[in-house]
Amino acid sequence: MMSTKPASYIPQSVRLLDQLREVLRYKHYSLRTKEAYLYWVKFFVR
């Protein structure tokens, strides 16, 4: 039996937060979820 893996999205941007925004947009995440994810990534990186 052959398993099929869904195609993954490859961000076009170089910057981390821009890549995150692209992936979240691609996956149709809600606006509040995107804001929360971006906040926590910024917090972690600092």
mmJSON file of the N, C-alpha and C atoms, coordinates in Angstrom:
{"data_MODEL":{"atom_site":{
"group_PDB":["ATOM","ATOM","ATOM","ATOM","ATOM","ATOM","ATOM","ATOM","ATOM","ATOM","ATOM","ATOM","ATOM","ATOM","ATOM","ATOM","ATOM","ATOM","ATOM","ATOM","ATOM","ATOM","ATOM","ATOM","ATOM","ATOM","ATOM","ATOM","ATOM","ATOM","ATOM","ATOM","ATOM","ATOM","ATOM","ATOM","ATOM","ATOM","ATOM","ATOM","ATOM","ATOM","ATOM","ATOM","ATOM","ATOM","ATOM","ATOM","ATOM","ATOM","ATOM","ATOM","ATOM","ATOM","ATOM","ATOM","ATOM","ATOM","ATOM","ATOM","ATOM","ATOM","ATOM","ATOM","ATOM","ATOM","ATOM","ATOM","ATOM","ATOM","ATOM","ATOM","ATOM","ATOM","ATOM","ATOM","ATOM","ATOM","ATOM","ATOM","ATOM","ATOM","ATOM","ATOM","ATOM","ATOM","ATOM","ATOM","ATOM","ATOM","ATOM","ATOM","ATOM","ATOM","ATOM","ATOM","ATOM","ATOM","ATOM","ATOM","ATOM","ATOM","ATOM","ATOM","ATOM","ATOM","ATOM","ATOM","ATOM","ATOM","ATOM","ATOM","ATOM","ATOM","ATOM","ATOM","ATOM","ATOM","ATOM","ATOM","ATOM","ATOM","ATOM","ATOM","ATOM","ATOM","ATOM","ATOM","ATOM","ATOM","ATOM","ATOM","ATOM","ATOM","ATOM","ATOM","ATOM","ATOM"],
"id":[1,2,3,4,5,6,7,8,9,10,11,12,13,14,15,16,17,18,19,20,21,22,23,24,25,26,27,28,29,30,31,32,33,34,35,36,37,38,39,40,41,42,43,44,45,46,47,48,49,50,51,52,53,54,55,56,57,58,59,60,61,62,63,64,65,66,67,68,69,70,71,72,73,74,75,76,77,78,79,80,81,82,83,84,85,86,87,88,89,90,91,92,93,94,95,96,97,98,99,100,101,102,103,104,105,106,107,108,109,110,111,112,113,114,115,116,117,118,119,120,121,122,123,124,125,126,127,128,129,130,131,132,133,134,135,136,137,138],
"type_symbol":["N","C","C","N","C","C","N","C","C","N","C","C","N","C","C","N","C","C","N","C","C","N","C","C","N","C","C","N","C","C","N","C","C","N","C","C","N","C","C","N","C","C","N","C","C","N","C","C","N","C","C","N","C","C","N","C","C","N","C","C","N","C","C","N","C","C","N","C","C","N","C","C","N","C","C","N","C","C","N","C","C","N","C","C","N","C","C","N","C","C","N","C","C","N","C","C","N","C","C","N","C","C","N","C","C","N","C","C","N","C","C","N","C","C","N","C","C","N","C","C","N","C","C","N","C","C","N","C","C","N","C","C","N","C","C","N","C","C"],
"label_atom_id":["N","CA","C","N","CA","C","N","CA","C","N","CA","C","N","CA","C","N","CA","C","N","CA","C","N","CA","C","N","CA","C","N","CA","C","N","CA","C","N","CA","C","N","CA","C","N","CA","C","N","CA","C","N","CA","C","N","CA","C","N","CA","C","N","CA","C","N","CA","C","N","CA","C","N","CA","C","N","CA","C","N","CA","C","N","CA","C","N","CA","C","N","CA","C","N","CA","C","N","CA","C","N","CA","C","N","CA","C","N","CA","C","N","CA","C","N","CA","C","N","CA","C","N","CA","C","N","CA","C","N","CA","C","N","CA","C","N","CA","C","N","CA","C","N","CA","C","N","CA","C","N","CA","C","N","CA","C","N","CA","C"],
"label_alt_id":[null,null,null,null,null,null,null,null,null,null,null,null,null,null,null,null,null,null,null,null,null,null,null,null,null,null,null,null,null,null,null,null,null,null,null,null,null,null,null,null,null,null,null,null,null,null,null,null,null,null,null,null,null,null,null,null,null,null,null,null,null,null,null,null,null,null,null,null,null,null,null,null,null,null,null,null,null,null,null,null,null,null,null,null,null,null,null,null,null,null,null,null,null,null,null,null,null,null,null,null,null,null,null,null,null,null,null,null,null,null,null,null,null,null,null,null,null,null,null,null,null,null,null,null,null,null,null,null,null,null,null,null,null,null,null,null,null,null],
"label_comp_id":["MET","MET","MET","MET","MET","MET","SER","SER","SER","THR","THR","THR","LYS","LYS","LYS","PRO","PRO","PRO","ALA","ALA","ALA","SER","SER","SER","TYR","TYR","TYR","ILE","ILE","ILE","PRO","PRO","PRO","GLN","GLN","GLN","SER","SER","SER","VAL","VAL","VAL","ARG","ARG","ARG","LEU","LEU","LEU","LEU","LEU","LEU","ASP","ASP","ASP","GLN","GLN","GLN","LEU","LEU","LEU","ARG","ARG","ARG","GLU","GLU","GLU","VAL","VAL","VAL","LEU","LEU","LEU","ARG","ARG","ARG","TYR","TYR","TYR","LYS","LYS","LYS","HIS","HIS","HIS","TYR","TYR","TYR","SER","SER","SER","LEU","LEU","LEU","ARG","ARG","ARG","THR","THR","THR","LYS","LYS","LYS","GLU","GLU","GLU","ALA","ALA","ALA","TYR","TYR","TYR","LEU","LEU","LEU","TYR","TYR","TYR","TRP","TRP","TRP","VAL","VAL","VAL","LYS","LYS","LYS","PHE","PHE","PHE","PHE","PHE","PHE","VAL","VAL","VAL","ARG","ARG","ARG"],
"label_asym_id":["A","A","A","A","A","A","A","A","A","A","A","A","A","A","A","A","A","A","A","A","A","A","A","A","A","A","A","A","A","A","A","A","A","A","A","A","A","A","A","A","A","A","A","A","A","A","A","A","A","A","A","A","A","A","A","A","A","A","A","A","A","A","A","A","A","A","A","A","A","A","A","A","A","A","A","A","A","A","A","A","A","A","A","A","A","A","A","A","A","A","A","A","A","A","A","A","A","A","A","A","A","A","A","A","A","A","A","A","A","A","A","A","A","A","A","A","A","A","A","A","A","A","A","A","A","A","A","A","A","A","A","A","A","A","A","A","A","A"],
"label_entity_id":["1","1","1","1","1","1","1","1","1","1","1","1","1","1","1","1","1","1","1","1","1","1","1","1","1","1","1","1","1","1","1","1","1","1","1","1","1","1","1","1","1","1","1","1","1","1","1","1","1","1","1","1","1","1","1","1","1","1","1","1","1","1","1","1","1","1","1","1","1","1","1","1","1","1","1","1","1","1","1","1","1","1","1","1","1","1","1","1","1","1","1","1","1","1","1","1","1","1","1","1","1","1","1","1","1","1","1","1","1","1","1","1","1","1","1","1","1","1","1","1","1","1","1","1","1","1","1","1","1","1","1","1","1","1","1","1","1","1"],
"label_seq_id":[1,1,1,2,2,2,3,3,3,4,4,4,5,5,5,6,6,6,7,7,7,8,8,8,9,9,9,10,10,10,11,11,11,12,12,12,13,13,13,14,14,14,15,15,15,16,16,16,17,17,17,18,18,18,19,19,19,20,20,20,21,21,21,22,22,22,23,23,23,24,24,24,25,25,25,26,26,26,27,27,27,28,28,28,29,29,29,30,30,30,31,31,31,32,32,32,33,33,33,34,34,34,35,35,35,36,36,36,37,37,37,38,38,38,39,39,39,40,40,40,41,41,41,42,42,42,43,43,43,44,44,44,45,45,45,46,46,46],
"pdbx_PDB_ins_code":[null,null,null,null,null,null,null,null,null,null,null,null,null,null,null,null,null,null,null,null,null,null,null,null,null,null,null,null,null,null,null,null,null,null,null,null,null,null,null,null,null,null,null,null,null,null,null,null,null,null,null,null,null,null,null,null,null,null,null,null,null,null,null,null,null,null,null,null,null,null,null,null,null,null,null,null,null,null,null,null,null,null,null,null,null,null,null,null,null,null,null,null,null,null,null,null,null,null,null,null,null,null,null,null,null,null,null,null,null,null,null,null,null,null,null,null,null,null,null,null,null,null,null,null,null,null,null,null,null,null,null,null,null,null,null,null,null,null],
"Cartn_x":[0.839,0.0,0.884,0.593,1.399,0.762,1.531,0.988,1.285,0.329,0.531,0.654,1.65,1.888,1.4,0.633,0.158,1.325,1.143,2.188,2.361,3.595,3.853,4.13,3.904,4.11,5.524,6.221,7.565,7.501,7.75,7.681,8.696,8.324,9.193,10.068,9.671,10.406,11.669,12.557,13.806,13.657,12.874,12.73,11.791,12.14,11.406,9.939,9.657,8.265,7.44,8.055,7.354,7.036,7.972,7.726,6.571,6.566,5.486,4.15,4.101,2.853,2.375,3.293,2.93,2.334,2.965,2.5,1.139,0.978,-0.302,-1.414,-1.1,-2.079,-2.428,-1.415,-1.61,-2.513,-2.355,-3.136,-4.486,-4.81,-6.11,-6.369,-5.347,-5.52,-6.273,-6.985,-7.741,-6.789,-7.3,-6.496,-5.955,-6.79,-6.354,-5.287,-5.394,-4.39,-3.06,-3.108,-1.891,-1.223,-2.021,-1.466,-0.798,-1.449,-0.892,0.412,0.446,1.657,2.803,2.522,3.557,4.071,3.166,3.576,4.524,4.165,4.978,6.322,6.361,7.643,8.55,7.997,8.788,9.308,8.45,8.81,9.941,9.837,10.836,12.182,12.16,13.403,14.149,13.408,14.054,14.65],
"Cartn_y":[-1.181,0.0,1.244,2.151,3.357,4.505,5.136,6.267,7.557,8.459,9.759,10.817,11.648,12.729,14.027,14.843,16.092,17.016,17.778,18.716,19.788,20.117,21.144,22.47,23.533,24.881,25.335,25.89,26.41,27.935,28.603,30.07,30.697,31.828,32.519,33.584,34.049,35.115,34.589,35.524,35.194,35.394,36.381,36.73,35.764,35.442,34.453,34.808,36.024,36.39,36.452,36.862,36.853,35.424,34.51,33.103,32.565,32.909,32.467,32.997,34.281,34.866,34.132,33.826,33.118,31.741,31.006,29.651,29.707,30.633,30.747,31.15,32.029,32.425,31.231,30.464,29.279,28.251,28.128,27.14,27.682,28.918,29.535,29.671,30.027,30.257,31.564,31.661,32.872,34.012,35.238,36.423,36.414,36.092,36.081,35.017,33.887,32.835,33.302,33.941,34.471,35.482,36.392,37.395,36.75,35.731,35.048,34.339,33.646,32.931,33.915,35.021,36.014,36.615,36.88,37.409,36.444,35.171,34.208,33.95,33.98,33.809,35.001,36.225,37.421,37.36,36.957,36.858,35.838,34.692,33.635,34.06,34.726,35.119,36.169,37.072,38.102,37.482],
"Cartn_z":[0.0,0.0,0.0,-0.904,-1.041,-0.27,0.619,1.371,0.624,0.66,0.013,1.08,0.933,1.867,1.226,1.971,1.38,1.032,-0.021,-0.439,0.624,0.933,1.935,1.236,1.958,1.435,1.77,0.815,1.029,0.957,2.086,2.097,1.146,0.554,-0.397,0.273,1.433,2.128,2.779,3.087,3.759,5.269,5.665,7.077,7.799,9.03,9.817,10.001,10.455,10.722,9.439,8.34,7.05,6.618,6.852,6.537,7.363,8.652,9.528,9.04,8.68,8.163,6.907,6.003,4.768,5.063,5.944,6.258,6.949,7.886,8.581,7.612,6.665,5.642,4.761,4.367,3.53,4.212,5.535,6.289,6.756,6.38,6.685,8.183,8.936,10.374,10.58,11.687,11.983,12.322,12.217,12.48,13.909,14.891,16.288,16.532,15.867,16.014,15.429,14.27,13.655,14.584,15.149,16.052,17.267,17.819,18.99,18.638,17.517,17.101,16.87,16.193,15.932,17.238,18.188,19.483,20.185,20.243,20.974,20.291,18.986,18.285,18.564,18.501,18.81,20.249,21.18,22.58,22.776,22.118,22.236,21.657,20.504,19.838,20.656,21.28,22.113,23.344],
"occupancy":[1.0,1.0,1.0,1.0,1.0,1.0,1.0,1.0,1.0,1.0,1.0,1.0,1.0,1.0,1.0,1.0,1.0,1.0,1.0,1.0,1.0,1.0,1.0,1.0,1.0,1.0,1.0,1.0,1.0,1.0,1.0,1.0,1.0,1.0,1.0,1.0,1.0,1.0,1.0,1.0,1.0,1.0,1.0,1.0,1.0,1.0,1.0,1.0,1.0,1.0,1.0,1.0,1.0,1.0,1.0,1.0,1.0,1.0,1.0,1.0,1.0,1.0,1.0,1.0,1.0,1.0,1.0,1.0,1.0,1.0,1.0,1.0,1.0,1.0,1.0,1.0,1.0,1.0,1.0,1.0,1.0,1.0,1.0,1.0,1.0,1.0,1.0,1.0,1.0,1.0,1.0,1.0,1.0,1.0,1.0,1.0,1.0,1.0,1.0,1.0,1.0,1.0,1.0,1.0,1.0,1.0,1.0,1.0,1.0,1.0,1.0,1.0,1.0,1.0,1.0,1.0,1.0,1.0,1.0,1.0,1.0,1.0,1.0,1.0,1.0,1.0,1.0,1.0,1.0,1.0,1.0,1.0,1.0,1.0,1.0,1.0,1.0,1.0],
"B_iso_or_equiv":[0.0,0.0,0.0,0.0,0.0,0.0,0.0,0.0,0.0,0.0,0.0,0.0,0.0,0.0,0.0,0.0,0.0,0.0,0.0,0.0,0.0,0.0,0.0,0.0,0.0,0.0,0.0,0.0,0.0,0.0,0.0,0.0,0.0,0.0,0.0,0.0,0.0,0.0,0.0,0.0,0.0,0.0,0.0,0.0,0.0,0.0,0.0,0.0,0.0,0.0,0.0,0.0,0.0,0.0,0.0,0.0,0.0,0.0,0.0,0.0,0.0,0.0,0.0,0.0,0.0,0.0,0.0,0.0,0.0,0.0,0.0,0.0,0.0,0.0,0.0,0.0,0.0,0.0,0.0,0.0,0.0,0.0,0.0,0.0,0.0,0.0,0.0,0.0,0.0,0.0,0.0,0.0,0.0,0.0,0.0,0.0,0.0,0.0,0.0,0.0,0.0,0.0,0.0,0.0,0.0,0.0,0.0,0.0,0.0,0.0,0.0,0.0,0.0,0.0,0.0,0.0,0.0,0.0,0.0,0.0,0.0,0.0,0.0,0.0,0.0,0.0,0.0,0.0,0.0,0.0,0.0,0.0,0.0,0.0,0.0,0.0,0.0,0.0],
"pdbx_formal_charge":[null,null,null,null,null,null,null,null,null,null,null,null,null,null,null,null,null,null,null,null,null,null,null,null,null,null,null,null,null,null,null,null,null,null,null,null,null,null,null,null,null,null,null,null,null,null,null,null,null,null,null,null,null,null,null,null,null,null,null,null,null,null,null,null,null,null,null,null,null,null,null,null,null,null,null,null,null,null,null,null,null,null,null,null,null,null,null,null,null,null,null,null,null,null,null,null,null,null,null,null,null,null,null,null,null,null,null,null,null,null,null,null,null,null,null,null,null,null,null,null,null,null,null,null,null,null,null,null,null,null,null,null,null,null,null,null,null,null],
"auth_seq_id":[1,1,1,2,2,2,3,3,3,4,4,4,5,5,5,6,6,6,7,7,7,8,8,8,9,9,9,10,10,10,11,11,11,12,12,12,13,13,13,14,14,14,15,15,15,16,16,16,17,17,17,18,18,18,19,19,19,20,20,20,21,21,21,22,22,22,23,23,23,24,24,24,25,25,25,26,26,26,27,27,27,28,28,28,29,29,29,30,30,30,31,31,31,32,32,32,33,33,33,34,34,34,35,35,35,36,36,36,37,37,37,38,38,38,39,39,39,40,40,40,41,41,41,42,42,42,43,43,43,44,44,44,45,45,45,46,46,46],
"auth_comp_id":["MET","MET","MET","MET","MET","MET","SER","SER","SER","THR","THR","THR","LYS","LYS","LYS","PRO","PRO","PRO","ALA","ALA","ALA","SER","SER","SER","TYR","TYR","TYR","ILE","ILE","ILE","PRO","PRO","PRO","GLN","GLN","GLN","SER","SER","SER","VAL","VAL","VAL","ARG","ARG","ARG","LEU","LEU","LEU","LEU","LEU","LEU","ASP","ASP","ASP","GLN","GLN","GLN","LEU","LEU","LEU","ARG","ARG","ARG","GLU","GLU","GLU","VAL","VAL","VAL","LEU","LEU","LEU","ARG","ARG","ARG","TYR","TYR","TYR","LYS","LYS","LYS","HIS","HIS","HIS","TYR","TYR","TYR","SER","SER","SER","LEU","LEU","LEU","ARG","ARG","ARG","THR","THR","THR","LYS","LYS","LYS","GLU","GLU","GLU","ALA","ALA","ALA","TYR","TYR","TYR","LEU","LEU","LEU","TYR","TYR","TYR","TRP","TRP","TRP","VAL","VAL","VAL","LYS","LYS","LYS","PHE","PHE","PHE","PHE","PHE","PHE","VAL","VAL","VAL","ARG","ARG","ARG"],
"auth_asym_id":["A","A","A","A","A","A","A","A","A","A","A","A","A","A","A","A","A","A","A","A","A","A","A","A","A","A","A","A","A","A","A","A","A","A","A","A","A","A","A","A","A","A","A","A","A","A","A","A","A","A","A","A","A","A","A","A","A","A","A","A","A","A","A","A","A","A","A","A","A","A","A","A","A","A","A","A","A","A","A","A","A","A","A","A","A","A","A","A","A","A","A","A","A","A","A","A","A","A","A","A","A","A","A","A","A","A","A","A","A","A","A","A","A","A","A","A","A","A","A","A","A","A","A","A","A","A","A","A","A","A","A","A","A","A","A","A","A","A"],
"auth_atom_id":["N","CA","C","N","CA","C","N","CA","C","N","CA","C","N","CA","C","N","CA","C","N","CA","C","N","CA","C","N","CA","C","N","CA","C","N","CA","C","N","CA","C","N","CA","C","N","CA","C","N","CA","C","N","CA","C","N","CA","C","N","CA","C","N","CA","C","N","CA","C","N","CA","C","N","CA","C","N","CA","C","N","CA","C","N","CA","C","N","CA","C","N","CA","C","N","CA","C","N","CA","C","N","CA","C","N","CA","C","N","CA","C","N","CA","C","N","CA","C","N","CA","C","N","CA","C","N","CA","C","N","CA","C","N","CA","C","N","CA","C","N","CA","C","N","CA","C","N","CA","C","N","CA","C","N","CA","C","N","CA","C"],
"pdbx_PDB_model_num":[1,1,1,1,1,1,1,1,1,1,1,1,1,1,1,1,1,1,1,1,1,1,1,1,1,1,1,1,1,1,1,1,1,1,1,1,1,1,1,1,1,1,1,1,1,1,1,1,1,1,1,1,1,1,1,1,1,1,1,1,1,1,1,1,1,1,1,1,1,1,1,1,1,1,1,1,1,1,1,1,1,1,1,1,1,1,1,1,1,1,1,1,1,1,1,1,1,1,1,1,1,1,1,1,1,1,1,1,1,1,1,1,1,1,1,1,1,1,1,1,1,1,1,1,1,1,1,1,1,1,1,1,1,1,1,1,1,1]
}}}
